[in-house]
Amino acid sequence: MTPQADPHSSAPENLPLPPGSSGLPLLGETLDFLRSSRDFAERRRRQYGPVFRSHVLGSPAAFLLGPDAIQWIFAGEGKYLKNRWTSGVRRLLGANSLALLEGEEHLERRRLLAPHFSYATMRGFVPAIESLATRHFERWAALPGDFTLWPSMRELAFEIALSLIFGQDTVDVPFLMRHFQAWTAGLFVPLAVNLPWTTFGRALAAKKAMITYLDQLVAERQKRTEQPPDLLGSLLRHREGEEPLSREAIVEELQLLLFAGHDTTVTATSNLMLLLAQHPDVLQKGREAVADLEGPLTLDALRAMPYLVQLIHEGMRLIPPIGGAFRITTRDVAYNGYRIPKGWMVPVSIRMAHSGEHWPAAERFDPERFGSERNEQRKPGTFIPFGGGPRICLGQHFAMVEMSVMLALLLKHYTWELVPGQDLSYVMVPFARPRSGIQLRMRRRS
């Protein structure tokens, strides 16, 4: 049963604060939280229970653990919770982008974008994804020695995102990639200091360069009488009864879509390749699942191979592409007998959701968890790689199709092995990745 706000929530001031500690002055418990958010939450869950308070990242925070709490958080969007971004992220993403919009404006933008991200719409993108992925995989396999997977996968995913947005238009990929990397590096700095030599300062300069270039592309497109069937065309086409987006809003949306359609896919696919290299029995079963695959890939062919989805889901469960998110209370609210004051941060721990008691032997890589029978038995709020509620990831279908195409090609046509002696310990912020970047040797299968 999904927990509800206390029936006396009109007077939550009568309720106690959750148990916990505010930690050190100013710093709170931030250092402990940053070392490992999952260990941080697990230790306090054992001490205080599934609801506790702390002070992290400059804000008092209420941690609500468990699948029922996850559902309560997602249900609270626009009612008693809203998205929480740092000032630096707000400056870099842009106030007109979907991620920062609230209320009816956010819902209206999602309605505009959603048709372009439906599962059925992905049918037309499969050939382009297959072509780009094959070109990159062939290059990796032809290298005489090893290579580092992470930056190589970033280049591939970036080109795929560009193909979704701009279709057949010619774009300066190296220029955009260079500035995109500098821009994203500034999104997660602890202090957003705008000086030319700082990471954040360089990120703002990169954003300006990207915005200028993207604005030129949009301006050229606006001159056309007919728009091609790509995402930019969808944003530019005027629909009866809808207010057209400003060019500024379109440009900021394109920048956000490049980010949203890139790093999470890179993280999930790269970590899955690592897991498969470490689990040859699962890798062999994956190869068997695609053994009968012939000819160009299609959406129907991918749907006929459900084990691909099981592999991807288990990879994202074990190593979530995004470890969590943050909400902030918009009013005093009651939850399970405790008061959460207005302005408190409420973290959404995806890592905790994916490793709790609802997942037996949670540390084991076991794609069988996602067989059809177990899917029916899964409790809502225990598997949330794309978030949930009104802010569930708009591009989740595209991400799943993109990863399925890449995984099918890799299993069918290539072998890869880990280079010995590399550091595979994980850096968890901002995205979970091994410190070595995953060094591989890759070859084409006979």
C-alpha positions, 0 to 999 in steps of 0.5 A, spaced: 500 500 500 502 506 498 503 511 504 499 517 504 500 524 507 498 524 514 490 525 514 492 531 519 497 534 514 494 541 515 497 541 521 504 537 520 507 542 526 504 537 531 508 532 528 516 531 530 521 531 525 524 525 523 530 522 527 537 523 525 543 528 526 545 535 522 552 533 523 557 539 523 556 546 522 555 548 515 558 542 512 553 537 516 554 530 514 556 532 506 562 528 506 560 522 509 554 522 504 559 524 498 563 518 500 558 513 498 550 515 498 548 508 499 552 506 505 550 513 508 543 511 507 544 504 509 548 505 516 542 510 518 537 506 516 539 501 521 540 506 526 534 510 525 529 506 521 527 508 514 525 515 515 531 519 518 533 526 517 540 529 516 544 535 513 547 534 506 549 539 500 548 545 504 540 543 506 536 539 511 534 533 508 529 528 509 531 521 507 525 516 506 527 509 504 523 503 501 518 502 495 512 505 498 516 512 500 519 512 492 512 512 490 510 517 495 515 522 492 513 521 485 506 522 487 508 528 490 511 532 484 507 539 483 503 537 490 508 538 495 515 536 492 518 539 486 525 538 482 531 541 486 537 543 482 543 547 484 544 554 481 550 552 477 546 546 474 540 551 473 545 556 469 548 551 465 541 547 463 537 554 461 531 556 464 527 554 458 529 547 458 524 541 460 528 539 466 527 546 469 520 547 467 514 547 473 507 545 473 503 546 467 508 549 463 512 542 464 506 538 462 505 542 456 512 541 454 512 534 455 506 533 451 509 537 445 515 532 446 512 526 447 510 523 440 517 524 438 519 519 443 514 514 443 516 506 442 513 506 435 516 512 433 523 509 434 522 504 428 524 509 424 531 510 428 533 503 428 537 503 421 541 510 423 543 507 430 545 500 427 549 504 421 553 509 426 554 503 431 557 498 426 561 504 423 564 505 430 564 498 433 568 496 426 573 501 428 574 499 435 575 492 433 580 494 427 585 497 432 591 493 433 591 493 441 587 495 446 582 502 447 578 505 453 571 504 452 568 510 456 570 516 451 569 511 445 562 510 447 561 517 448 563 519 441 558 513 439 552 515 443 553 523 441 553 521 434 546 517 435 543 523 439 545 528 433 542 523 428 535 523 432 535 531 433 538 533 426 536 527 422 540 528 415 543 535 416 550 536 416 553 538 423 560 539 426 560 533 430 567 535 433 566 542 434 559 540 438 563 534 442 568 538 444 564 544 447 559 539 450 564 535 454 566 542 457 559 544 458 557 537 462 564 537 466 561 543 469 554 541 471 556 537 477 562 541 480 561 542 488 562 550 487 559 554 481 565 559 480 565 563 474 572 564 472 575 563 466 580 558 469 575 554 473 571 548 470 564 552 471 567 558 467 569 553 462 563 550 462 559 557 461 563 559 455 562 552 452 555 553 453 555 560 449 559 557 443 554 551 443 548 556 443 550 560 438 552 554 433 545 551 435 541 557 434 544 558 427 542 551 425 535 552 428 535 559 424 536 555 417 531 550 419 526 555 420 527 558 413 524 551 410 517 550 408 517 543 410 520 540 416 524 533 416 521 527 420 527 528 426 526 531 433 528 539 431 523 538 425 518 536 430 519 542 435 519 547 429 512 544 426 506 548 428 500 544 431 493 547 431 491 550 438 498 550 440 503 556 442 509 555 438 516 555 441 521 560 441 527 559 438 531 560 445 526 555 448 528 550 442 535 551 442 535 550 450 531 544 449 536 541 444 542 542 448 538 538 454 536 533 449 544 532 447 545 531 455 539 527 457 540 522 451 548 521 452 551 520 458 546 515 461 546 511 455 554 511 455 554 509 463 549 503 462 552 500 456 559 501 458 558 498 464 554 492 461 559 490 457 564 490 463 559 485 467 558 481 461 566 480 460 566 478 467 560 473 467 562 469 461 556 464 462 551 470 461 555 473 455 554 466 452 547 466 453 546 473 450 550 470 444 545 464 444 539 469 444 541 473 438 544 467 434 538 467 429 539 474 427 539 475 420 539 481 416 538 489 418 535 490 425 528 492 426 524 494 431 520 487 431 527 483 431 529 486 437 522 485 440 523 478 439 529 477 443 527 479 450 533 477 453 536 483 451 532 487 455 533 482 461 540 484 460 540 491 460 535 492 465 539 487 470 545 492 468 541 498 470 539 495 476 546 493 479 549 499 476 544 505 475 546 510 470 544 515 475 544 514 482 539 518 485 535 525 484 533 530 489 526 533 490 524 539 495 518 540 499 514 546 497 510 546 504 510 543 510 508 535 509 507 529 514 509 523 512 508 516 516 508 520 523 513 525 521 513 532 519 518 534 513 518 542 513 518 546 507 524 547 503 527 541 506 531 536 501 528 529 499 533 525 496 531 519 491 536 514 492 535 509 486 541 505 488 538 504 494 531 502 491 535 497 486 539 493 492 534 493 498 530 487 501 526 486 495 532 484 491 534 477 493 542 476 492 542 484 490 549 484 489 549 478 484 549 479 476 542 475 474 538 477 468 533 472 470 530 476 475 527 480 469 524 474 466 516 475 465 514 471 471 518 475 476 516 482 472 509 481 474 511 480 481 515 486 482 513 491 487 512 498 484 518 503 486 523 497 486 526 498 479 526 506 477 532 507 472 528 512 469 525 515 475 518 515 475 512 520 476 510 526 472 518 527 471 519 520 468 525 520 463 522 522 456 527 518 452 526 512 456 524 508 449 529 511 445 535 509 450 532 502 450 532 501 443 539 504 442 542 500 447 538 494 444 541 495 437 548 496 440 547 490 444 545 485 439 550 487 434 556 486 440 553 479 441 552 477 434 559 480 431 564 481 436 568 479 442 571 483 447 576 482 453 578 486 459 585 488 459 589 485 465 591 490 471 586 496 470 583 499 476 576 497 476 574 500 482 568 505 481 567 513 481 560 514 483 559 521 481 556 524 477 555 517 473 558 510 475 564 508 472 570 505 473 577 509 474 580 506 468 575 507 463 574 500 462 580 498 457 578 493 452 581 488 447 575 487 441 575 483 435 570 481 430 567 474 431 569 469 425 
